[in-house]
Amino acid sequence: MTQTSHIPTLAFRPVDLDAHLDVCLRFRIDAFICAFGSAEPFLQSAGGAEGYADWLREKDTNLPGCLVHVWRDGEIVGQIEMGRLASDVSIGYVNLFYLVPEQRGQGLGTLLEAYAWSFLSGQGCESLRLTAARDNLPAWVFYQHNGWQDLGPREHKPGAHLLHKEADDDAAGSPLVINPDDYLETEFGREFTAERNRRAWELAYALLNDELSKARRGAHVYLVMGVQGAGKSRWVSENLGRLGHRAIVFDAALPARRHREKLLAVTREHAVPVIGIFVKASLELALLRNARRSPDKRVPEDALKSVFGLLEPPTEDEGFIWVQTIEQQASLPVTLQTPRLNLVAPDVGLAQKLADALNASYELHRDFLVWSKPHWTLEDTQESLERASADFSMPVAEKRYFLLKRDDDQPLVGCIGVRPAVDPADGFEIGYWVSEVHANRGFMKEALAALVSRLSGHRLRLTASSANIPSQKLAEAAGFEHVQTLANARVSGRHGVCDTVVYQRDAR
């Protein structure tokens, strides 16, 4: 295929329910007809079309981005609906994969699955599930060929089976990975010269061109880019099993738009779609990881800094069908220490201490913490700590540290939590509370300083009620600046309607 051939534009975009609710309904009805031979099961379900519209709006509110339309040449040709299992948030659930009849059988199904993995893995999901009808033979064959496991019939849904896929379940094999650095390897380690580097890139592009020339339907390219030391190759190795055997992964820095033009030109020539994966890390983190490499793989510090200065985040208008930013976060340990405190990860063994601290602090908390209540049972705090413990190991969930005073009996002083922001560029959001008996003694200032120091390479945000003067002073003492006031954003029983004061601390 030549450069002048017509190549359809393909894009994955969040659903605009105000403009395209009718499209969603039409696609849902056709999906039921394909699966069950009739739309009656859908139209006669609880709420029917109106209930479906309400369900879509609720999903879109609770998990923004979970509803997606596939666009081709300016028309909507497909739809994805997805979420997480309430019983196990590490499992993503795909409610709908759909393509209009004219687009079926062209390999787009692999891209729909790739997008679901991309979005849901970003929500901390490690596996996927969906329901498929055995009578929908084309869909069933697709799932069987792409490594989905049949868990058996769904209860009360004749002909419908539950399918499951782990990240490493692609029975057809792993994708090809192309990395120019691999051509620098010798039996004595990696040897770099300007001429060897030029030749390495020539060979990498030649291999890409050759593989694309014989690619089958559904082939697609992942361009994994970012500064050296950001974690590109690590991301590839950790995600290889979910990218699909029809994918080709190109792992290289390519920091600026002009550096990516050649690869995108090669893929355009073969009409193969490209997904952009931008692995983003602070300069501090990249330098630290680079320093830990073996000497032959270590990039000169000046060269790394130069590449970092050239970074331009990829955008869809370059030719990517979608772009995913992977924010490489500073690793948070299970424990942190300050002169007077141990900050520890959630442990159900803290349940009694947590209940005692919360119950003794209701009068302090009830004006500013919406979750406060007059009495916490031991069962309440055990359940809370179990959820917090599960969240601590998930990359997108809140990580809570419980503050224990470094005394013999280690009383629980309070809690401080850090959650990745919805937009990775916004870094982390921090929240905290202190027990009443330990308030105004500088403990939270000490804990907050330790956490801020650990996350110094990231933007940090926190909020406080306009009536909570001590919390505002604490934020300012930790180097946060007041950036916004949200008028009338919260209500306190004692203080009435209050503003929310937003504080921010930029990466340093």
Secondary structure, 3 states (H helix, E strand, C coil): CCCCCCCCCEEEEECCHHHHHHHHHHHHHHHHHHHHCCCHHHHCCCCHHHHHHHHHHHHHHHCCCCEEEEEECCEEEEEEEEEEECCEEEEEEEEEEEECHHHCCCCHHHHHHHHHHHHHHCCCCCEEEEEEECCCHHHHHHHHHCCCEEEEEECCEEEEEEEEEECCCCCCCCCEEECHHHHHEECCEECCCHHHHHHHHHHHHHHHHHHHHCCCCCCEEEEEECCCCCCHHHHHHHHHHHCCCCEEEEECCCCCHHHHHHHHHHHHHCCCCEEEEEEECCHHHHHHHHHCCCHHHCCCHHHHHHHHHHCCCCCHHHCEEEEEEEECCCCCCCEEECCCEEEECCCHHHHHHHHHHHHCCHHHHCCCCCCCCCCCCHHHHHHHHHHHHHHHCCCCCCEEEEEEECCCCCCEEEEEEEEECCCHHHCEEEEEEECHHHCCCCHHHHHHHHHHHHCCCCCEEEEEECCCHHHHHHHHHCCCEEEEEEEEEEEECCCEEEEEEEEEECCC
